[in-house]
Each structure stands twice: as C-alpha cells, then as structure tokens.
C-alpha cells in the first residue's frame, strides 16, 4: 500500500473514531447511594432503566456507594457522588435520601423511602415535588400495623411481643416502635423493644428477648437486618420463636412470615424515573409514586417446625406459601 493511500485510510478511521470517543466520554453517570450492598434491588432497577432505553455499561455508567450498615458514612458518600458530578443520584432508602438531599440542591435525586416524603422534607407535595427530588414511597410505616395484625392472626395466643430495631437507623426504628406500640394497645399485646446494630448485638438481643419470655419477635424494616436474614432466621429457629419480617427474602431464609410492599416494583419504578431524568425530565415535574403492590409470604415449613397450624384464611390471603 502506498503511503498516500495509507494516510488517507488512517485519517478516515480517525475521523470515524472521533465521534465514538466523544460519545463514550459523554456517557451519563448515575450515582447509586445505598445502606447495604443490595440482595435484590439492582436487578429490577436495571430493568426500569432498560425500559427507558438505558443499559449499564452500554450507554450509561453507575457509580455505587454503600454504607454497609455504617449509616453515619452516608453524608460523606453522598458528597463523593456530588464531587463526581454524576447526572442523577439514586438514594435508597430513607436515611440515604436525607443524606443525598443535604449534599446537593441541584443534582436530580430519585429516592425510595418508606416514610412520608413530605413529612421528611424531601418534597413539597406528592403531586408536585417542587425541587430536585422525586421517587417512590413504599409505605414502610403504614404496613407495620397490618403486619402485626397478620402475625396475631397467625399466632392468636401471643401476648408478649419483642420488637427488634436498629438504633443506627433512627427514622425507621422510631417510627416502627411508635406504630407497633399504638397497634399493640388495641390488641392486648405487651411490647418490649430490643436494639441491635451489629451481628453480636443481634445475638445478644435474641438471648435477652428469650430470657424475657417474649412469645414472638417483630423485626423492624432495615437494610442491615435484611443483610443478616440468615442469622436472624437461624436464631428464631434455635430459640423456637415465631418471627415477622418486612421483606420476602427474610421468609425465604426461614423466617415465619413477611409482609411489605413489592420490592421489585419499587426499584423498577426508581429505574424508570432515573431514565426519564436522563432524558431531560425534571424531578419537580415527576409526581412521587406510591407503591400499590403488597406481598404476604408465609413459610409453612417454619410454621410446622414451630408447631403452628396456619389458618386457611391466611393461606388464602398469602401471595406465596413456602413449603
């Protein structure tokens, strides 16, 4: 090949590669701020992104920041994402959303929270968020009383209830205790609260609640507890105590029952909103979505181990019965 022909071909190749390099450089980056490395949330989140035309690694990148149960790290992790100048921040759940809001008033934020986002100060209203935040409200607080009602129907003789919460997640733990105590008064239940924020504290809490003759344990909704679901289920089995959880993964691990909003639907909707923001939508114009799907899961194998007879009514209500 003559030198002139080679140079023409080389110039053409470089000209074609130029726009490609520019496209790669312009790939938007999502900042993902979470409490614990997720067990199930990322897959439906990516599905929601895909529904809007974005695929991680192809036309969008994601920077992950996990507090791994050390919630006091969240403000610094949120600040890292702001310095990274990400296009949008996903913050899940409540404590992450609050940290993200404190870190930036300009970068769009899509949250998933269990508490009322208006009361939390995240948005002005559900229909018109009005700022740089919007997202999904999955009714973490509202389902607490319903979960307690289902537990009492499953074990009607229960009188002493242990409530396990993570004091590091003050917003969720305080709400859980307040709602459980209010509902328990109408059910004739005695409530004892136990705190645990580490593996050792979980072990100690179970030893204490058994010593206090608790007849069932109601585990608060918390990402750290979800990450320790096997430990919690094993302790409940060891001490032969019925357990109620907020996520289906807990019942799948051996817990007696779970009741909560559909996690997959929550994260998928968050992915859809992130995709819409990347396409130019403003959070102020995207109404906060309220979850409409709920899941009631019973582990029948665990019920038999505990000597419980699950009423036909509850079997009919359950979205899934694990054998």
C-alpha positions in Angstrom: 0.0 0.0 0.0 1.3 3.4 -0.9 2.0 5.9 1.8 -0.6 8.3 0.4 -3.3 5.6 0.5 -2.4 4.6 4.0 -2.6 8.1 5.3 -6.0 8.6 3.7 -7.3 5.4 5.3 -5.8 6.4 8.6 -7.3 9.8 8.5 -10.7 8.4 7.7 -10.5 5.9 10.5 -9.6 8.6 13.0 -12.4 10.8 11.8 -14.9 7.9 12.4 -13.4 7.2 15.8 -13.7 10.8 16.9 -17.5 10.9 17.4 -17.3 7.5 19.1 -14.7 8.7 21.6 -16.9 11.8 22.2 -19.9 9.6 22.7 -18.1 7.4 25.2 -16.8 10.5 27.1 -20.4 11.9 27.2 -21.9 8.7 28.7 -24.0 9.8 31.6 -23.1 8.6 35.1 -25.7 7.6 37.7 -24.7 7.8 41.4 -26.2 4.9 43.5 -26.3 5.6 47.2 -27.4 2.7 49.4 -27.2 1.4 53.0 -26.2 -2.2 52.3 -25.0 -3.9 49.1 -28.4 -5.0 47.8 -29.7 -8.5 47.7 -32.4 -8.0 45.2 -32.8 -4.3 44.3 -30.4 -3.8 41.5 -31.9 -6.3 39.0 -35.3 -4.6 38.9 -33.7 -1.1 39.0 -31.7 -2.1 35.9 -34.9 -3.4 34.3 -36.6 0.0 34.9 -33.6 1.7 33.3 -33.8 -0.6 30.3 -37.4 0.2 29.9 -36.4 3.8 29.2 -33.5 2.7 26.8 -30.5 2.8 29.2 -28.3 -0.3 29.8 -25.4 -0.2 32.3 -22.1 -0.4 30.5 -23.5 0.4 27.1 -25.0 3.9 27.2 -24.9 4.7 31.0 -22.5 4.1 33.8 -23.3 3.6 37.5 -21.1 4.7 40.4 -22.0 2.7 43.6 -21.6 3.9 47.1 -22.6 1.6 50.0 -22.5 2.4 53.7 -22.6 -1.3 54.6 -24.6 -0.7 57.7 -22.5 2.3 58.9 -25.2 4.9 58.3 -23.0 7.8 59.6 -20.9 7.3 56.4 -23.8 8.3 54.1 -23.2 12.1 54.1 -19.6 11.6 53.1 -20.6 9.0 50.4 -23.2 11.4 49.0 -20.6 14.2 48.9 -18.3 11.9 46.9 -21.1 11.5 44.3 -21.6 15.2 44.1 -17.9 15.8 43.6 -18.0 13.2 40.9 -20.6 15.4 39.2 -23.0 12.5 38.4 -26.0 13.2 36.3 -28.5 11.8 38.8 -28.4 10.2 42.3 -30.4 7.2 43.3 -30.9 7.2 47.1 -32.4 4.3 48.9 -33.9 4.1 51.4 -34.9 7.0 53.8 -31.6 7.7 55.5 -29.8 7.7 52.2 -32.3 10.1 50.7 -31.9 12.5 53.5 -28.1 12.4 53.1 -28.4 13.0 49.4 -30.7 15.9 49.9 -28.3 17.5 52.3 -25.4 17.0 49.8 -26.9 18.8 46.8 -29.8 21.1 45.8 -29.0 20.9 42.0 -28.3 17.3 41.0 -31.5 15.4 40.4 -32.2 12.8 43.1 -34.6 9.8 42.8 -35.4 8.2 46.1 -37.1 5.1 47.6 -38.4 5.8 51.1 -40.8 4.1 53.5 -41.9 7.2 55.3 -44.0 10.1 54.0 -41.5 12.1 51.8 -43.5 15.3 52.5 -43.1 14.9 56.3 -39.4 14.1 55.8 -39.0 17.4 54.0 -37.8 15.7 50.8 -40.6 17.2 48.6 -43.2 19.9 48.8 -46.1 17.6 47.8 -46.5 14.2 46.3 -48.1 15.5 43.1 -45.7 18.4 42.7 -42.3 17.6 44.4 -41.1 21.2 43.6 -37.3 20.7 43.9 -34.6 18.3 42.7 -36.0 15.2 44.3 -38.8 12.7 43.5 -39.1 9.0 43.7 -41.1 6.1 45.2 -42.9 5.9 48.6 -43.2 2.2 49.6 -45.3 2.7 52.8 -42.8 1.2 55.2 -44.6 2.8 58.2 -48.1 2.1 57.0 -47.7 -1.6 56.6 -46.3 -2.1 60.2 -49.7 -2.3 61.8 -51.0 -4.6 59.1 -48.0 -6.9 59.6 -48.7 -7.0 63.3 -52.3 -7.9 62.7 -51.3 -10.8 60.4 -48.9 -12.0 63.0 -51.5 -12.1 65.7 -53.9 -14.0 63.3 -51.1 -16.5 62.7 -50.4 -17.0 66.4 -53.6 -15.8 68.2 -52.3 -16.7 71.6 -49.3 -14.4 71.6 -49.2 -11.9 74.5 -45.6 -10.8 74.8 -44.1 -9.3 71.7 -40.4 -8.4 71.2 -39.7 -5.6 68.7 -36.2 -5.6 67.2 -34.9 -2.3 65.7 -31.6 -0.8 64.6 -30.9 2.3 66.6 -28.5 3.5 63.9 -31.5 4.0 61.6 -33.3 6.3 63.9 -36.0 7.4 61.5 -37.2 3.9 60.8 -36.7 2.5 64.3 -38.6 5.3 66.0 -41.5 5.0 63.5 -41.6 1.2 63.9 -41.7 1.4 67.7 -44.4 4.1 67.7 -46.7 2.3 65.3 -46.3 -1.1 66.9 -46.9 0.2 70.4 -50.0 2.0 69.2 -51.4 -1.0 67.4 -50.4 -3.4 70.2 -52.5 -1.5 72.8 -55.6 -2.3 70.8 -54.6 -6.0 70.5 -53.8 -6.5 74.2 -50.1 -7.2 73.5 -47.2 -6.3 75.8 -44.3 -4.9 73.8 -40.6 -5.0 74.7 -38.1 -3.1 72.4 -34.7 -4.5 71.8 -31.9 -2.7 69.9 -29.3 -4.3 67.6 -27.0 -2.6 65.1 -24.2 -5.3 64.8 -24.1 -9.1 64.5 -23.1 -9.5 68.1 -26.0 -7.2 69.2 -28.4 -9.4 67.3 -27.2 -12.5 69.1 -27.5 -10.7 72.4 -30.9 -9.3 71.7 -32.3 -12.8 70.9 -30.8 -14.2 74.1 -32.4 -11.3 76.1 -35.8 -11.5 74.5 -36.0 -15.2 75.2 -34.9 -14.6 78.8 -37.7 -12.0 79.0 -40.2 -14.7 77.8 -41.2 -13.0 74.5 -43.5 -15.2 72.5 -42.8 -13.7 69.1 -40.3 -11.3 67.5 -41.3 -8.4 65.2 -38.2 -7.3 63.2 -38.2 -3.7 62.0 -37.7 -3.0 58.4 -34.0 -2.2 58.0 -31.4 -2.9 55.3 -28.9 -4.2 57.9 -31.5 -6.7 59.1 -32.2 -7.8 55.6 -28.4 -8.4 55.1 -28.4 -10.6 58.3 -31.6 -12.5 57.3 -29.9 -15.9 57.7 -28.6 -15.1 61.1 -32.0 -13.8 62.2 -33.8 -16.9 60.8 -31.4 -19.3 62.4 -31.7 -17.6 65.8 -35.5 -17.7 65.6 -35.3 -21.4 64.8 -32.8 -22.1 67.6 -34.9 -20.4 70.2 -38.2 -21.7 68.6 -39.8 -18.3 68.4 -42.1 -17.1 65.7 -40.7 -14.2 63.6 -42.3 -11.5 61.5 -40.2 -9.6 58.9 -40.7 -6.8 56.4 -39.1 -8.4 53.3 -39.8 -11.7 51.5 -36.1 -12.6 51.5 -36.4 -13.0 55.3 -39.2 -15.5 54.9 -37.3 -17.3 52.2 -34.3 -17.6 54.6 -36.5 -19.3 57.2 -38.5 -16.6 58.9 -42.1 -17.4 59.7 -43.7 -14.6 57.7 -43.2 -11.3 55.9 -45.5 -8.5 54.8 -44.4 -5.4 52.8 -44.7 -3.6 49.5 -43.4 -5.4 46.5 -39.6 -4.5 46.5 -39.1 -5.4 42.8 -41.8 -3.0 41.7 -40.4 -0.2 43.9 -36.9 -0.5 42.5 -38.1 -0.9 38.9 -40.1 2.3 39.2 -37.0 4.1 40.5 -35.1 2.9 37.4 -37.8 4.2 35.2 -37.7 7.6 36.8 -33.9 7.8 36.6 -34.2 7.0 32.9 -36.7 9.8 32.4 -34.5 12.2 34.2 -31.6 11.3 32.0 -33.8 12.0 29.0 -34.5 15.5 30.3 -37.4 15.2 32.7 -37.2 17.4 35.9 -37.8 15.8 39.3 -40.1 18.7 40.2 -42.4 17.6 37.4 -42.4 13.9 38.3 -45.0 13.0 40.9 -43.9 10.8 43.8 -45.1 7.2 43.0 -46.9 5.4 45.9 -46.5 1.6 45.8 -49.7 -0.3 45.1 -48.4 -3.8 45.3 -48.0 -5.7 48.6 -46.7 -9.1 49.4 -47.7 -11.5 52.2 -45.4 -14.5 52.4 -45.7 -17.5 54.9 -43.0 -20.1 55.4 -45.2 -23.2 56.0 -42.1 -25.3 56.8 -41.1 -22.9 59.6 -44.7 -22.9 60.9 -44.7 -26.7 61.1 -41.3 -26.6 63.0 -42.9 -24.2 65.5 -46.0 -26.4 65.8 -48.3 -23.7 64.4 -51.4 -24.5 62.4 -51.7 -21.8 59.7 -55.4 -20.8 59.3 -57.0 -21.4 55.9 -57.9 -17.7 55.8 -54.3 -16.7 55.9 -53.2 -19.4 53.4 -55.8 -17.9 51.0 -54.5 -14.3 51.7 -50.8 -15.2 51.2 -49.2 -14.2 47.9 -46.8 -17.1 48.4 -46.6 -20.1 50.8 -43.1 -21.5 51.1 -43.1 -25.3 51.7 
